[in-house]
């Protein structure tokens, strides 16, 4: 078993250290750079093999609202991530605004947002990680932007409920087909579910794609790092290529998981 | 239900944004009552939409489009509703808590609650705690406050807002219900922070608001 270990949550863990993250949490890359670096370092020390940059929310749209320079923000965040000494995944989340006709954004608007972040950030990163998506059209546009604006491997995850649909109605099979068609290098799921709840979702991925799988669920509410790590081994044993944690996971979760992967191999 | 009303209901259910206004005009011209158009056709349609959403037969996009179709119909219907003396069933304010800029879920909840017959005042995103309390002070007809948070990191702001609303309620003795929701929120969290209700999706939120209103009327 040689699953590669990613890190755990940034936002919640940072909040536990510094309190309120403010209206634009990405600004912490500048205002609390030392604490952000400390977290990257803690995950590296816990055994993570890839550092995820603190850039989930960074977008041109938000840079206008919060009055930051997008290139400067990306360089600052990626420099923070680099300090951990590991390969870096440039983290990119969904835009938080919807496409036409159910929302206001045109496909071109969406493309421009992702293209700007990827063009500026990917050259400094080792991978692009598109995560927590729900809308198939937004995923497709983000993947197209990643293909056209950089040459780095692309990881893409959507966030599913236990029944294998996103809140926007995409199924595991549709998402995997989209990732395959758009040439994603790694595909998987994150957030929403904990590792005890996501087994069926994982099985459905395995049944419909040969792309290496990434599993990054949330912590198990009311349970500790060991329970999380034990539950994660179910996925490692079944061939998950990359594993890590989402909301509520900490360096302790990553350490426990890393120890188990090492013991098992 | 008459053919005209059924046509409106079907159009709203299927999110036919462009045809709803015309169908409402036709129905009014044919002598259908404004209240019947609203209650039976439109609110009836949104209730079907909510049910389908809960059963995973449709998803957020279809629900948004249906709500938008209803909105188009209500725009045309508004003057006739006023003439008929039709009143909303209750009044609710909604907002995403301080520090959180997400509005997709909150908008959907607002639309579904409107779709259930409420008057909804949307305070927007990143709403400071004081704004919720000040709005209540300004308008004694508001019965329900709905709070949204999408980020796990803004859950504390939801607690702050709930604390302030509970303090205001205690201080004034005003009858009020506080409802909460959002991706990371659970019933346990709602109980912990002292909210009166939680729902896990927008369709259930509309039912929760109706239940909260009934509880208020029953003196609970």
Interface residues (C-beta under 8 A of the other chain):
Chain A: X11 X12 X15 X20 X21 X22 X23 X25 X62 X65 X96 X97 X98 X101 X102 X103 X135 X163 X165 X166 X167 X168 X169 X192 X221 X247 X248
Chain B: X17 X56 X58 X59 X60 X61 X62 X64 X65 X68 X98 X99 X101 X102 X104 X126 X151 X152 X153 X156 X157 X183 X184 X186
